[in-house]
Every structure is written in structure tokens, then in C-alpha cells.
Amino acid sequence: YLCAINTFNAGSSSHCSSCPTGMVALTVGSASCVLSPCSIGSYTTTGTSEDCKLCPAGTYDTQFGTGSSCTLCATGKFSAAIGSSLPCTSCAAGSFIDGSGATSCTLCPAGSYTASIGSSSCSGCAAGKASSSIGAASSTTCSTCPTGSYSLKAASNCVPCSPGYYNSDEGSSFCTSCPAGTYDPYYSSTSKSSCLPCPQGTASSLTGVSECTICSAGKYSNVQGTTCLTCSAGTYSNAGVSICADCAAGSYSSTGSSFCSTCSAGTYANVRSEFCTKCVAGKYSAAGALSCSSCSAGFYSNEGSSSCSLCQAGTYTSSGGSSSCIQCPAGTYGAFSGLTSCQLCAVGYYMGTTAATSCTVCPTGSVATEGSSACTVCSSGKYASSPSTCSVCGAGTYSGGGAIACLACAAGSWSLSGSATCSFCSAGTFSSSVGLSSCQMCPAGSYSSG
């Protein structure tokens, strides 16, 4: 075999020997060594002493020779000196180097440590622990997080539990969220008892909240809950209330309302109503009414009316709450609107139809009593002595039907009372004047033929 560089064999040995200090063998298979062109801690790229250069920081050279480069410090070691002829120094505990050729070591950052020398990395504090120390050389610098806080691995400090979360254990890597329906407004809570029930008028469907959501208008919450409840029909609410208010009489609401609507005229509603009811015929109401009022006598209304109407002339209502007006019957009349009763036709007047506004005077020779639907013609032997009475003609007078007066019987005739005609005096009798009720006997020495 050929001897390696910086070794030689003069031919008298069965192995190669290293060149003495200060000497080198520049080629493979050398039989002898020559003086080194460069001292230890330096190198040359040409193989001549005129080109020797000191090893830069982060490298070293421990042999005389003509090396074209210096050796890089290994991971975990460093060399700050230029022209170093000594091996690189290992990083002390609490520091590290993660690459070769380093000129210095890096201190372990907060949240980590290394107890070994010559480390290429630092170990992070375990989750639930933290360290603010830089260049820590022991795991004892990692302090356990207290209750009410937590940390992840390699943490430099413990993080307080956020509002809505708590932690009752030391050394935790997380905080527990408050359950739905509760809240916690504070940092660093250490117990589930810190999670407070949502106040009335609020709710939360989420876990880990710092405040509960206010119930919107039209909803409410009166117990700890995850949701706000919807107001029922006939009630309403503003935002953030624990109970829905009843709609007042005369108003109504549908499900989930934030206000109540006023009932329109012609309708009404009781307390806590879902809708308004129409007034029945014969009643009426103004807007916002608790109940409907009955129409007065002389008035009427249809269903859902906001006011009552006067009965027209010729009609009437005698009591309140009427849905229609009654026609004045025959023999009566109504001269004005809004009547509560009809008037009887006066004596001597009549009305044969209904819904009349006036009565008609009876014809000559006929009579009518109060409230008559027809006139009566005075019969023969009678006369209309007043608008309501047919009187009997007296003796010595007579009348035909429909008379307004009785006529006197002519001379030579007579009549009894109630006669329709006069009778002639019979033979042997006479009447010498008009209007006689009997004939006289002819005196002696005279006669009549009748």
C-alpha cells in the first residue's frame, strides 16, 4: 500500500510512520518528510509558506501541513479565536449550537433548557410549566403553572385563563370552558363555581363566554338557559326581559312580538289577545276598545261597525242593540229619523201601508179612529158628525151613504131617526112643513089623497 499524506516509509519498515512535528509528506507514497510550509492553526491553498492563512473563527487546525482548509467546529461546539490550533470548545449547559462552524453558542431561550454540554438543541418546558429564564441549565427552572392558568410546551410564562374559562388544577395545559347557559367575566378563574348562571333576560348557547347574550325584543328568559324563549301570542317584550307582558285590553299581538297593535274601530279585544273580534250587529266600538257598546234605541249597526246609524223616517227601534230597524206598521207613521216608536195616525187620518212617513186624511163622509189603517164610510141614515164618528140622522131627516149631513124631509113626507129616505104622508094625513117626523090627520071637512 502507498503511504498516506503526512506519513512515510523509507523502505526499511513494514508500515508507514507519521511525519515528525513540523514536517509533512505532501504526496501519497512518500519515502520521507519535509519541513511544513505552514504552522498549526493555518492553511495554504498553494502548498507554499508564502500563502499560509490563519484558520478563521469557527474552525481549527491541530497539525503542521499544507492543508487547503481548516476543520469546522462540530455541532454543539465553537471556536471564537482566529488561527486556533486547539479543538473547538463544547457549549456550556444552558446553551446550544445547531450547526457546524460556529463562533459562539446561543443561550437557550425562555421556556427551554439544556443540562448537557455540547448540545445541539434545548429541551422545552413541559406543557403546564413555564420558565422566563434565558440560558437555563436545568429543568428545575420550569415552574408549574398555578390554578387559574395554563401553558403549552416550551412556554416562557403561564397564561391566565380567559374570561369564560377556569382551571382548578396546577400544571395544566388547558383551561376548561364554562358550560352553555353560564358565563364568567373574570380572568384566572380557579373553579367551576366561577361560572355564573346567565341572568334573567339573557341566555347563551355557547360554552366559554364572558357574558350572556341579551334576549332580543319579542323573547324572554326567566331561568338559566341556553336559549331565549319566544313570547306567546297576546304578549310582547322589550329586549333583555325575564317575562313577556300581556297586551292590554283593546290590543293584540302574534307570537314573538315586540309590541302590541291597537284594535281597529269596529273590533275589540280582552287582555292577552291574539286577535281582535268584530263587534256583532247592533253594537259598535272605537279603536282600542275592550268591548263593544250597544246602539241606542233609534239606531242600528251591521257587524264590525265603528258607529251606529239612525233609523230612517218610517222605521224605528224601541230598544238598544238593534241590528236593523222595524218598519212602522199600518195605521202609524214616522216623520223623522232616529225614532224609538211610531206615532198613531190621528183621528180622521189613516195609513194602509208600512214604513209611512205621514198619514192620509180620510175622504169626505168617512171616519177613522186614532191609529186606523183604513177609513170607514158612514152608512145610509148616518152622517160624519166628526172625523171619528158616524151619527144617526134625526127623525125628519135622512141621508145616503157617505154623507157629511142629514137632509130634512120635504113637506108632505116624514122619517124616523136613522132613515135613508123619507116616507110620503098616507091618505088622510099631511105635513105642511119640512123636517117632520110624522104626518098630521086632515082636519074635519078636509082630505088628502096621500
Order of alpha helices (4+ residues) and beta strands (2+ residues): beta-beta-beta-beta-beta-beta-beta-beta-beta-beta-beta-beta-beta-beta-beta-beta-beta-beta-beta-beta-beta-beta-beta-beta-beta-beta-beta-beta-beta-beta-beta-beta-beta-beta-beta-beta-beta-beta-beta-beta-beta-beta-beta-beta-beta-beta-beta-beta-beta-beta-beta-beta
